[in-house]
Amino acid sequence: MTPVPDRQTRTRISTPVGVVVRRTPGVTRWAAWSWRPVAILAGAGPAEWKVLREEGGVTDYHAATVPLTLHRGETAAYRVALSEPQPSVYAVLRPAKGEIPWSVHLVTASPHEAALFAQSGEEIVEKLTMPPALAAWVGAWVAEHHVDTPFVKRKRRGIEDEATEAPRAPRPDDPWQPPTGRQGGTA
């Protein structure tokens, strides 16, 4: 029997979430289809691009079920997601080869992590409304593990502190040395 870790030793927790991806006809001649995550299914079972609905050329897929993992050190970011008017999670799709050009890479409750994926321009990162049950689960994790760290302003070093430091020793190859041997005027 495996011992259950207590709240002090548990550093992360996961729950399965399904990602619903909508395929719509493309609006340019270069893209036949447009793909976009549109919803999260809390506690979803396994699925792989299962058609949920087809209507007027628009298809909704239960693309995949992936774990939403919360880490104890990321609670400040989760508080940001929960503090929005509509609590949100972020789904990340990565390019894939095959009939379906995208795969679900991850779902995160951290807007900071989502921003890192959005920087590359390779992935599709979509902000999705967090279901109420999932928001309660994330909120319970934050309430249990968040520790406020007070802001500490650094003291500025005064001129007398800098005067006591040893001066830089001149070196002939130092690029920060002023030029020598210049005759008159400015450059």
N, C-alpha and C positions, 0 to 999 in steps of 0.2 A: 504494500500500500504506500503510495506516494504522499508525503506530508503536504498539506495545503499551506502555502506561505502566508504569513500574517501581513498586515498592512504595511509594516515597516520594511519588510524585505522584498515585497512585490514591486517591481520596477515598471511593469507594463501589463496591459490587459487588452484582450481582443474580443470582437464580436463579428459575426458574418453580416455583410451588407451586400445587397444586390444592386447592380447599376443598370438603369434603364437608359438605352441609347436610342435616339430617334434618327431615322434615315429619311431625308426629304430630297426631292429632285433638286439638282444643282441649278443655279441661276446663270451660270456661264457655260460656254461651250467647252471649257477646259476641265470642268468637274461635273461628272454625270450625277453624283450624289453628294449631299452634305450630311455629315455625321455629327451628332451633338449629344452629350449626356443630358438627360432631362429630369431624372428622379432617382431617389435612393429607396431601396426596400430594406427596412430593418429586419434582421433575423431571417433573411431569405435562404432558401435551400440552394443546392448546386444547380447551375444552369450554364449553358454555353450557347449564346446567340439564339435563344428560344424566342420565337415570334409571339408577342403579346397581343398586338393589334395591327391590322392593316386597314387603311381607309384613305381613298383618294390619292394613292401614290406615296403616302406617308406610312412608314412602318416603325413600330416601337418594338425593340428587342430587350429581353432580359439578357444583357450581354455576358455578364459573369457575376459570380459571387466571390468577393474578396474580403479579407479581414480588415476591419477598421481597428487599428492598434493605437492605444493611448499610452504615452510614456510619462512617467512621473516628473521628469525634468521639463516637460513641455506645457505644463498647466497654465502658464501665463498666456500662451498662444490660444489655448482652448477657451480661456476666459474671454479673449477678444472675439472668437467665433460665437460664443454664447451671448455676448453683450449686444450683438447686432439686433435690429428690430425683428428680423427673422433669423434665428440661429442657423448656421450654415456648415456644410461639409463641402469638400472639393473632390471631384472625380478627375483622374488623370488618365487620358488615353494616349497610347503610343502607337506609332506606325507599325503595321504588320504586313507580311507578305501573304497573299492568298486572296480568296474571294471577298472576304471582309477585310478592308484595309486598316482596321484599327483593333487594338487589344486593350483591355482594361489593365492598367499598370497598378494603380492603387487608389484608395479613398483615404483622405486625411481630414481631420478636424482642425488642423493647424493652418491658418492663412499664411503664415510665414513659410512653411514647407511648400504650399501650393505656389507661392510667388517664385520660389526657386525653380520649380518645374516650368513655370510660364516664361522665364527668361530665355530659354533656349529657342523657343519658337517652333520646335519639332513636335511637341506634345500639344494635345488639346486639354486645357485645364478649364473646368466649368464649376462655378459656384452653384450649389444646389441646396434647397431648403432641407434642413435637418428634421426628420420626423420627430414628433413630440416624445415618443418613447426613447429614441436615441439621444435627444437633448437631455432628458432626465438622467440617462446612464452616464453621459459625459459630465453633466453637472455634479453627479454624485462622486465621480472620480476626482474632479477638480476640488470639491469641498473636502475630500479626504486627504488629498496630497499637496494642495497648493500652499506654498510658504512665501509670504510677502518679504521681499528683500528691500530694506530701506535704501533710498538714494543717498549716496555719500559724495559730497562735492570735494574734489581734490583741492588741496591748498596750492595756491600759486607760489612758486619759488620767487623769493625777492632778489633784488640786485646784489645784496650782500652775500647771498648763498652762491650766486654765480661767480662773484669775485674771489671766493675762497677755492674754487676749482683750479686745477692745474691747467695752464694754457696748452694749446695744441703745439706739439713739437713740429717745427717745419721740416718738410721732406722735399727733396728735389722733384719727385714725380707727383706731388700733390696737386690735383686739378683745382683745388679751392684756394690756392695761393694767388695773391695778386700778381699780375704780370710785372716783370722787372725789365729794365733796360729800355723802356719806352722813352722817347725824347719828346718832350713838350706836348701840350694839347690833349684832347680826348680822342678816342678812337672813332 
